[in-house]
Amino acid sequence: MSRVATATRLGVREQARRPLLLVLLVGLPFFFITRAIAATEKLPRTIELAGGREVLTNMRDIHGATMAAITVAFLAGLVGVFVMQSVRQADRRLVLAGFAPMQALTPRLLVLLAATGLVLVVSLAVTALSFTPQAWLAFAAGTLLVGMTYGLLGTLAGAVVGRLGATHLMLFGAMLDLGVVQNPMFGSGAPPSWAVALPGYGPGRVIVDGAFSGSFHAGGALALSIAWVLVLGVIVAVVLGRLVSVQDRAARRWRHADRRLTT
């Protein structure tokens, strides 16, 4: 078994030992999504899709379309925070054991992707119990992009403000961005013009389009979403790479000093 595969297996095992995290990843979507949809009345509401087309729907269906994105964003961001803590702790031991920086970094990103996929599957399954999008593929793609974006943002937040601050930042960030600003339940039924600067704008428009349109009109929003993921991915790779490289240099100095003492 390669070093990357071994480290990935250990990373999954490490996260599986966090019972609270597992409860949140699997249990929270069931409670959060179903309760929110059930508590919303079917009041009529006109919303604007990508491309400017307006459709008449109701508040319960809008809640059904948006709750999965909010849930996935927060939970993926939370996993990103824990991944950052793992980089600071467990990867130091991997580097001391002789792992190259990329061999220590890649498993953490794979763990983040796997956890995001788990939250995505659970959230979509729960959503399907109460709401059926017009285009499942676009709806699922937008929700996945939300998870990837906020997972990477959680990793960066964990590096800057620590675990507690990053957890609060992911919670309030997901709620304000996807739960309020991008949510067609509020305002005129479309995000304000300045909302395009927020990370949830692109995937949010893809989700709404997939939820209420059988044909896809959100190509620009999809491209913007992918750009966010790519840029954040590069930034995360640089930040984590520097952290692991510092640990690698320290490990080399330690091994060099140890060899000098034993000769």
N, C-alpha and C positions, 0 to 999 in steps of 0.2 A: 504494500500500500504506500502511495506517495506521501510526501510530507504534507502537501496541501490537503489531501483527503483525510489524513490523520488529524490535522489541526481543525478541519471542518467538523469532523465527527466529535472532537473534544469540545468545540465551540457550541454545537447543538446540545451536547450533554450539559454543558455549563449553564445554558439558558433554561434547559429543562429542569434544572435543580432550583429554579426560582418559582415556587408554587403560585405566588401572587401574579407573576407575569403570565403564566399559563392560564390562570382563571380569567385574567383580563382579555387575553387574546381570543379565548373561546367563549367565555361566559358573557362578557360585556356586550358583544354584538346582539345576542339573543334578547337581553334585557333592554338595551338602549334603543334598538331599532323597532322592535315590536311594540314597546310601550309608547314610543313617540308617535308611531303611525296610528295606533289604536285610539290615542287620546286626541287626535286631530279630527275636526268636523269636515264634512265634504262641502265646504263653501266654494262657490264658483270663483275662478280666478283666471284672468288672461295673462299669459306670459309671452315673452319674446324669445324665439330661438335664434341660433346663429344664422346670419344672413338677413335678419330683420323680420322673418315670418312670425306672425302671432298665432297662438293656439289657445283655445278655451279648455281649461281643465279644472281641477278642484284642489283645495289646500291639502287634503289627505294624500292625494297622489304626488303632489310636489314634495311633501314630507317623505314619502316613500322613495322618491328619486334622490333625495339629498342626504338622508340619514346614513346611508352606507358610506358615502364619501367622508362625512365628518368622523365617523367611527374609525374608518381605515386610516385617515390622516393622523388622528391622535395616537392610535395604537402603533402604527408604523413609526411615528416619531418617537414614541416611548421606547420601542425596540432599538432605534438608532442611538438613544441616550445610553442604554445598557451596553450596546456594542462599543461605544466610545470608552466606557469604563473598563471593558474587557481589554481593549487595546492598551490601556494604561497599566493594567495589572497582569493579565495572563500572558500577553505577548512579550513582556519582559522575560518571562521564564522560557518562552519558546526561542527567543533570540539567544539567551544564555545557553540553550541546548544546541545551538548551531544552526537555527533556521535563518535563511536570508530574509531581508525585510519584506519582499513581495510574497514569500512563502508564509509569512506571519499575517500579512495584511489581507490577502485574497480570501482566506476562510471567513474573516469577519464580514466581508461584503456578501459572501454567499449565505451566511447565517441571516443577515439582514434581509436578503432577497427571499429566503425560505420563509421567514416569519411573516413578511409582508404578503407572500402568497397564501399562507395559512389564514391570515386575517381576511384577505380578499375572498377566499372561498367560503368561509363561514358567513361573512357579511352578505354576500350575494345570495347564499342559500336562505338566510333569514329574510332578506328582502323579498325573495320569490314567494314567501308565504303570504305576503300582504300586498305586493305590488308587482306588476308585470311590465317591464319596459317595452317600448315598440321595437327597439333594436338591441338585443342583448349584447352583441359583439361590441358595439360602440359604447354601451353603458359599462360593460366590464373593462374595456380598454381605458376609459376615462378614470374609473375607480382605481385601476392598477397604477396609472400615472400619478394619481393623488398619493397613493401609498409610497411609491418610489420617491416622489418629491419630498414628502414630509419625513420619510425615513432618513434621507440624506440630510435634511435640515435638522433633524433630531441629533444626528451624529455630530454635526457642526456645533449645535447648541451645547451638547455635552462637553465639547472641547473648550468652549468659551466661558460658560457660566456654571458648569458643574451639574451634578445629577438632579438636585432638587430644583434649582432655577430652570434647568432645561425642561424638566417635566411640566412645570407650570407654564413655561413658554409654549410648549407643544399643545397643551390643553387649550389655553386661551387663544393661541394662534389659529388652531383648527376651527374653533368655535366662531371667532370673529371673521376669519377669511371665508371659510366654506359655509358656516352656519348663518352668517348675517350678510356680508358684503356680496357674495356670489349667489346667495339664495334668492330665487325668484318669488319666494313668499313675501318678500319685503320690497318696498319702494314701488317702482313702476312695472315690475315683473322682469326686469333686465338689470344686470350689474351697472353701476355708474361708470362713467368713462375712465376714471382714475383706477378702477379695479383691475385694469389690465396689468398694472405694475405688481400685483400680488401673485404669489405662486399658485394659488388655487383658481385663477381666472381661466387658463387654458383647459385644464381637465374638467373644471366645473361646467364650461360651455359644452364640452364633449358629452358629459354625463346627461345634461338636460336635453341635448339634441337626441341622444340615444333613447332617452326615456319617453319622449313625446313625439318623435318623428320616425317614420319607417324608412326614410331616406336620409343619407348623411350630408350635412351642410357645414360641418364644423372643421373643415380642413385646416384653416388658418389657426384655429385654437389647438388642434392636434399638433401641428408643427411647433407652436409656441410651448406646448407641454413637453414635447420631446427635447426641445432646446433647454428648458429648465433642468430636466433630468441630466442631460449631458454636461451642462456647465457645473451643476452641483456635484456630479460624479467626479469631474476633474478636480474640483476644489477639495472634496473629501479625500480623494486619493493623495493629493499633495499634503494635506494636513496630517492624515494618518501616516503617510510615508515618512514625513519628518519626525513624527513621534517615534516610530519604529526604528528609523535610522539613528536617532539619538541613543536609543536603547542598544542598537547594534554596535555603535562605536564604544559605548560603555562596556559592552560584553567583550569586545576585542581587547580593550585595555585590561579588563579583568583577567582574561585568559593569558595575555602576554605577561602580566605580572605574576600569574600563577606559575607559568613555565619558568620564569626567572628564579622564582623561589625554589622550584623543584630541581633545578640544574646546578 
